[in-house]
């Protein structure tokens, strides 16, 4: 290969990487918002399959590692969008298992596309029964779950009275806003405990808890085990090919 051809290939690869990063951010937002039609629009673009092939080619191992890299991020986006952690985790495990059973790079790329749509669809199902007020409230909590949150602060941000917001939310969901805040913080803590090496101190500070004992108490009430016990039991290990 001459120097000009090598430079052209390098430019193509850099473009593919930059485009892939932008697309990933957009697709994760689509999952978070349940935008199935938007995801399908991306997949229908002529450039999309060419972009995937340029990045992965026919390399089975590279395609498998790409899906392994993407799955936790799609999982997190779906949980942020309102999909219960247990439901998201079941989907996540399903796609990891399917990935291990795939026999070609093309099969893995198709599985990756299915994963985006499947998670987005389940986000829609998890949220479709709620009114715009409740959806806005849940979205706000998802976007600010790493901050100290109060019902009054959320109501102010949404320009709704605290009493009205609390009433509508409880009436539609059967739980309080504080219940949902705790659920989201616990769900995020599970992701951090399972997929990162952050210390317990880093995690409770990141999630806006006032102390480690408070974090442990809330986590234990929601899961029946301590954060450390959860990490020891569920810490992610990459499956062996």
N, C-alpha and C positions, 0 to 999 in steps of 0.2 A: 504494500500500500504506500503510495507516494505521500509527501508531506501535505500537499493541498487536500487530498482525500482525508487524511487524518484530522486536519483542522476542521474540515466540514463535518466529520463525524462527531468531533468534540463539541462543535456548536450545536448540533442536533441533540446530543445527549444533555447538554446544559439546558437547552430550551425545554426538553422533555422533563427534566427534574424540576425546573421552575414552574412549569405548567402543572405538573403533578401536585406540587405543594399547594398551589392556588386552588386546584380542583378538590383536593382533600379537604381543605378548610371549608369550601362551599358545600361539599357533600355531607360533611359532618353537621353543618348548620341545617341542611335539609332533613337529616335524620332527626335532629333535635326538635324541629318544627313539624315533623311528620309530612314533609314535602315529597310524597311519592312521585307525583307528576313531574316535579322539577328534576328529580333524580333520573327519571326515564328520559327527560329531554337531554340531559347530559350524555346518557348512554347512546342516544340516537344520533348524536353528532358524529359525522364521518371521521373526525380527528381522534375521537376517544379510543377506539380499538387500536389504531395505529400508535397512539401514545403509549398504551399499555404494552404493546408488543416491543416498542422501542426500549422501554425500561426493563422489561423482564425477558423478552425474546422467548425462546423455547426452553429456558433453563428452569427445570422443575424445582430445584432447591431454592432458587431466587424467588420464584413465584410463591412458594410455601412460606418463606421468610417474610415476604411482603404481606401476605394475609395475616400472619402471626403479628406483625407490626400494626396492622390496621384494626384487627378485631377488638382489642381493648379500647381503642379510641371510639369506635362505633358504639361499643357497649356503653361507654361513659356518656356519649352524646344522647343515646336513647334514655338513659337514666335521668340525665339533665332535662330531657323533654317530658318526663313524667311517667315513663315506664317503670313499674316496680322492679326493685333490684333483683328479686328472685326470678321474675319473668325474663329480665334481660340476661341473667346468668344462665338460664336454661338455653336461651337462644345462642349465647356465646359458646357454651359447651357443645351444642349441636354443630355449629360451624367448624369448631376445632376438630371435632371427630370426623366430619365430612372431608376436611382438608387432609387429614391423615390417610383417608381412603382414596383420595384422588390419584389418578395415574398419569396425568399430563399437565403441563403448564397452562394450556388453554382451559382445561377443566377447572383449575384453581382460579383463573381470572374470571370465569363465568360465576364461580361460587362467590367470589368477592362482590360481584355486581348484585347477586341474589341477596347477599348479606345486608347491603345498604338498604335495599327495598324492603326486606323482611323486618328489619328493625324499625324503619320509618313507618311501615304499616301498623306495627304493634304500638307505636307511639300514638298514632291516630286513634286506634281502638281504646287506648287507655285514657284519652282526653275528650273524646267526641261528645260525651254525655254532659259536659259541664258548660255553664254559661260563659260569655266573654269575660265577665268580672272575675270568675273563679280561675279561668285560664290565665288571665293577666296576672293574678295574684301568684299562681303556681310558677309562672314563667319568671316573675320577679324574684321569687325565692330561689329558683334554680340558678339565676344569673348572679345572685348575691349570697349564695350559701356559705361562702368563705368569710362572711362578715357577721358581726353580732346583729341579730334581727329581732324586731319586736312587731307586734300587730299594728301598733300606732305608727311606727316608722313606715311600714308597708302601705297602710291606708293613706298616709300623707303623700307618699310617692305616687300612688295611683289616683290621688285627688278624690278619695271616697271617705266617708265617715267611718271611724273605727267600729262603731257598733253595727252599722249596716253591713260592712265587709265581713265581720265576724259572723253575723246572723246568716247571710247568704251562703258563706262558705260552709258553715256547719250544716245548714239545711240541705245543701246539694251533695256534700261528701260524707256526712255522718261523722266527721272528725273536726277537731279545731285546727286553726292555722298553726298553732304551736306544735300540735302533733305532727303536722306535715313538715314543719321546719326541722324537728328532731329526726324524722325519717330521712330527709334529704341529707342532713349532716352525717347520719349513721351510714347511709348508702355511699357517700363520698369517702368517709373514713374506711369503709370496707375496700373500696378501690385502691386507696393509698396504701393500706396495710397489705393488700394482696399483690399489687403490681409495682410498688416502689420500695426503696430501702430507707425512706424517711423514718426518723426516730419517732417514738410516741410523742415526745415533746414537740417536735416539728409539726406533727399532724394536728395535735389539739390546738396549737397556736395558729396554724394555717386555717383551721375551721372556725376560729373565733370563740373557742371555749375559754372560760375564765381560769381554769386550772386543769391539771391532768386528772385529779380526783373527780372533778365534775365530768370531764370527758369519759372517764372509765365508768362512772355511775350511769350516765345516759346510755352509753354503748351497751353496758350489761343489761339494763332494763329492756333495751330493744332487741337484744340478740341472745340473752341468757348466758353469754360468756364475756370475758374481758377482751379488750383489744389485743393484748399479747397472746391470749389463747387463740383468738381468731387468726392472727398472723401465723402462729405455729401450725395451725390446722390447714389453712388454705393458701399459704404463700405460694405464688405461681412458680411452677417449674416448667421450663420449656420441654415439650415432649420430644423424644428421640426419634429421628426419622429411621 
